[in-house]
Each structure stands twice: as structure tokens, then as C-alpha cells.
Amino acid sequence: MSFFANIYNKKVEIFIMSNIYPLKPKSVLIIGLGQLGLPVAKYVKSKGFDVYGYDIREGAMIVANQIHGIKLSNSFKNFDIYIVCISTHDRDNIHLPQVDDLLSIVKKISYEASDGALISIESTIPAGTCRKIFDLLEHRIHLVHAPHRWYSLDEEKHGVNQLRVIGGVNSCCLKIGLNFYCGENNFSYVEKSPNLNSLTFVDESNKSNLESVQYTIDETKSKNSMNSLGIKMHPVSSIELAELTKIIENSHRYLQIAFAEELYLYCQANNIPFSELRDALNTKWNVDILEPRDGIDGHCLPKDTKMFIASSQKIKSKILQSAMEIDSAYREYRELRSKKVVNPITNIS
Ligand SMILES: NC(=O)c1ccc[n+]([C@@H]2O[C@H](COP(=O)([O-])OP(=O)(O)OC[C@H]3O[C@@H](n4cnc5c(N)ncnc54)[C@H](O)[C@@H]3O)[C@@H](O)[C@H]2O)c1
């Protein structure tokens, strides 16, 4: 069944297939048991779901199973929910995005999963990836993107159950995703909405255009209550927006670090003590200069920033491209400095 809705002046077809979703999902397969997937698996298990894990790395499977009691499955058949947490970088270069592995995982799910199952992509992905996935699934299976903000150095505060953004490929996918992640009424939009049982997306840039999609969740209340992870979620009106939020969040962080790197180089060139300057600046209420440390590394910030730059053909972020140059200059500086002992900017030891 489908109907048409006006979203930001565009007529969009919304498919409804929520009647073939298991109302009380029980079994969950976590695909990718690395830094992110393992804590996700442990959390989902702690919420009473029947959790299985799969990874191409045997070591990851052994750790998940033998240390954390996560059951293993090489088969993708008969799960209610599939949470995808696999890496999305090139195998030979962690700074380059790559989603081929993710697409082949989704293909395997599409062959083996039952009708009406839910796939949630929690990995960070380039804008447009979910549409490709949706084409593969032909809407036999629901699809949401709930990009993760998990932070390994502060799991207590920024762990699996922190507030997150979620987007669905259409309204029924989003509704099912919301019910799995947050259960009844645990949407951050509720705070803004006068009607607690509905969720309305409004084009903030054009208040006169209040035409929007409404998700009424009454029918899932009380007797049809689904099992949920109890995580507060912030739903957005399209899956593309959800994809963008994550890569822009990390691009923003990239910029903040690059600014610290540039300031550090500036201090070196002008013989100014960086730490003292930073401490002084950070006494102001709206200033928070970071430490540049070793430069911008790891498999998240550089890759996700590249994903964001590549997300538009029409306008490429100049500020981020400059930030990347600054990061290269900063790393080069550190390398020269460590080798030559002299300061390569001032030539003074
Ligand atoms: N680690 C974080 O702090 C963090 C936070 C938010 C988002 N993310 C995103 O989450 C995703 C995963 O990151 P991570 O830090 O867990 O990476 P990771 O390298 O620690 O783990 C990824 C796991 O995926 C497995 N994998 C790769 N290809 C696979 C395949 N085809 N089938 C099954 N398993 C496969 C790898 O063997 C590995 O165990 C990335 O997109 C990353 O950007 C990570």
C-alpha cells in the first residue's frame, strides 16, 4: 500500500508495509564486531534481545563470543533486526572512504532475510549510500540509518545509548526504527511537538509551508508495544539528512583541530608559547581551542571529512580543503622537527 505526501513542496510516494514487521522483535544480528559493533552488541544484549554477531575477522568473533558471551552466526537468515557496524574505509588506506564491503553485506542480507525485517546502518557512510541500498532491497526489508556517535574514551557519557539522529528511507521504515531504538514517545522531537503522539517535520526555512509527514504512533502503544533499546533518538525527515549529519559532525571536529594546528604553527613561527596562549584564550566563555596533539588521524575524521567534501558536486567546501592542507603542514612540521631537532619554521633549535 502507498500514499503520496508533500515534503518540502515535492510530491513523494510513501510505502506502507508496517503490517509485516514483527511487533516484538527478538533476534538481532550485529554485523561488524570492532570498536563500535562490540559495545553495540553488548548493549543490545543487555536490553534482553537475542543477540548474534558476525565479523569477517575470526579474532573479533572469538573475543565477542568467549569474552562477552555474544552468540555467533555466519548465516543471515531469520533475524528480526540487522545492525550494520562494519568499517567504511579503504582496506589499504584508512583515510579513504569505501562502501563496497557494506554493499555486499547488504546484498547478503537481502538474499537471506525474511520480508519485513529491519536493517539499521550504524556505520558512517557517504551521502546517497542508503538510496543505493534501498534499490538493492526493493523495499522487501525496512531500512534506517542511525549513525553512531560512540566515543571510546568516554563510554560512560558518550556510549551506545546517547542521543542520536535517525532517518528512514520512508515513513514506515522510520516508524519501525524509532520503535526499535526508543520505544514509545522517546523522540527528541516530542519536546517541540504539542501533540505527544505524533511527529511532524516542518520546513524551518519556510514556515508557511507546513505540509509535512506525520507519524502517528498511537497504534503501537500499550497492547502492541515493541521491545526497544530505550535510546532517545532525533528523527529527521530523510535518510540523506541522517547520512549528512554524521559526516558534517566529524567535519566540524576536523575544522576545530585544524584551527588548533594552524595556531600552533603560527605560535612556532612567531615565538609565542602556544600552551599559555591557549589557556588564556580558553578562559572566555565561548572559546574552546583544542590541542593539536599528533595531527588528525584514525579511521573516522579524515575519512568522514572526505565523504562530506565529496557529497556535493556543485559546491566544495573550501574551508575543509584548507583544513586538510593545514593538517598536512602540521604533520610535516612535526616529522621534520622530530628528525632534525631544529624548528623547520624558524630554523632555530
Ligand atoms: N569507533 C568509533 O569511535 C566510531 C564512532 C562512530 C562511528 N564509527 C563508524 O563505525 C564504523 C565501524 O567503525 P569501528 O571503529 O568499529 O571500526 P573497526 O575497524 O574497529 O571495526 C569494524 C569491523 O568491521 C569488520 N568488517 C569489515 N568488513 C566486514 C564485512 N564485509 N563483514 C563483516 N565484518 C566486516 C572488521 O573486521 C572489523 O572488526 C565505521 O564506519 C566508523 O566510521 C566508529
The ligand as a Tripos MOL2 file, in Angstrom:
@<TRIPOS>MOLECULE
LIG
   44    48     1     0     0
SMALL
NO_CHARGES

@<TRIPOS>ATOM
      1 N1         34.9880    3.6640   16.5780 N.am      1 LIG1
      2 C1         34.2880    4.7610   16.7640 C.2       1 LIG1
      3 O1         34.5100    5.5180   17.7090 O.2       1 LIG1
      4 C2         33.1670    5.1000   15.8240 C.ar      1 LIG1
      5 C3         32.2290    6.0570   16.2210 C.ar      1 LIG1
      6 C4         31.1880    6.3730   15.3690 C.ar      1 LIG1
      7 C5         31.1160    5.7720   14.1200 C.ar      1 LIG1
      8 N2         32.0500    4.8410   13.7450 N.ar      1 LIG1
      9 C6         31.9050    4.2350   12.4190 C.3       1 LIG1
     10 O2         31.5210    2.8840   12.6120 O.3       1 LIG1
     11 C7         32.0650    2.0500   11.5930 C.3       1 LIG1
     12 C8         32.8860    0.9600   12.2410 C.3       1 LIG1
     13 O3         33.9310    1.5670   12.9750 O.3       1 LIG1
     14 P1         34.8010    0.7660   14.0340 P.3       1 LIG1
     15 O4         35.5330    1.7970   14.7970 O.co2     1 LIG1
     16 O5         34.0080   -0.2200   14.7780 O.co2     1 LIG1
     17 O6         35.8120    0.0240   13.0580 O.3       1 LIG1
     18 P2         36.6590   -1.2830   13.4110 P.3       1 LIG1
     19 O7         37.6860   -1.3840   12.3510 O.co2     1 LIG1
     20 O8         37.0730   -1.2840   14.8390 O.co2     1 LIG1
     21 O9         35.5890   -2.4520   13.2480 O.3       1 LIG1
     22 C9         34.9680   -2.7270   12.0340 C.3       1 LIG1
     23 C10        34.7460   -4.2160   11.9850 C.3       1 LIG1
     24 O10        34.0600   -4.4960   10.7750 O.3       1 LIG1
     25 C11        34.5690   -5.7390   10.3030 C.3       1 LIG1
     26 N3         34.2620   -5.8690    8.9020 N.ar      1 LIG1
     27 C12        34.7840   -5.2130    7.8400 C.ar      1 LIG1
     28 N4         34.2520   -5.6420    6.6970 N.ar      1 LIG1
     29 C13        33.3600   -6.5980    7.0520 C.ar      1 LIG1
     30 C14        32.4900   -7.4420    6.3150 C.ar      1 LIG1
     31 N5         32.4110   -7.3780    4.9960 N.pl3     1 LIG1
     32 N6         31.7260   -8.3300    7.0000 N.ar      1 LIG1
     33 C15        31.7820   -8.4100    8.3450 C.ar      1 LIG1
     34 N7         32.5970   -7.6480    9.0880 N.ar      1 LIG1
     35 C16        33.3670   -6.7570    8.4520 C.ar      1 LIG1
     36 C17        36.0570   -5.6580   10.6000 C.3       1 LIG1
     37 O11        36.6490   -6.9470   10.5890 O.3       1 LIG1
     38 C18        36.0490   -5.0200   11.9770 C.3       1 LIG1
     39 O12        36.0350   -5.9680   13.0230 O.3       1 LIG1
     40 C19        32.8540    2.9940   10.6870 C.3       1 LIG1
     41 O13        32.0350    3.4060    9.6420 O.3       1 LIG1
     42 C20        33.1820    4.1660   11.6000 C.3       1 LIG1
     43 O14        33.4070    5.3410   10.8730 O.3       1 LIG1
     44 C21        33.0540    4.4860   14.5760 C.ar      1 LIG1
@<TRIPOS>BOND
     1     1     2 1
     2     2     3 2
     3     2     4 1
     4     4     5 ar
     5     4    44 ar
     6     5     6 ar
     7     6     7 ar
     8     7     8 ar
     9     8     9 1
    10     8    44 ar
    11     9    10 1
    12     9    42 1
    13    10    11 1
    14    11    12 1
    15    11    40 1
    16    12    13 1
    17    13    14 1
    18    14    15 2
    19    14    16 1
    20    14    17 1
    21    17    18 1
    22    18    19 2
    23    18    20 1
    24    18    21 1
    25    21    22 1
    26    22    23 1
    27    23    24 1
    28    23    38 1
    29    24    25 1
    30    25    26 1
    31    25    36 1
    32    26    27 ar
    33    26    35 ar
    34    27    28 ar
    35    28    29 ar
    36    29    30 ar
    37    29    35 ar
    38    30    31 1
    39    30    32 ar
    40    32    33 ar
    41    33    34 ar
    42    34    35 ar
    43    36    37 1
    44    36    38 1
    45    38    39 1
    46    40    41 1
    47    40    42 1
    48    42    43 1
@<TRIPOS>SUBSTRUCTURE
     1 LIG1         1 GROUP 0 **** ****
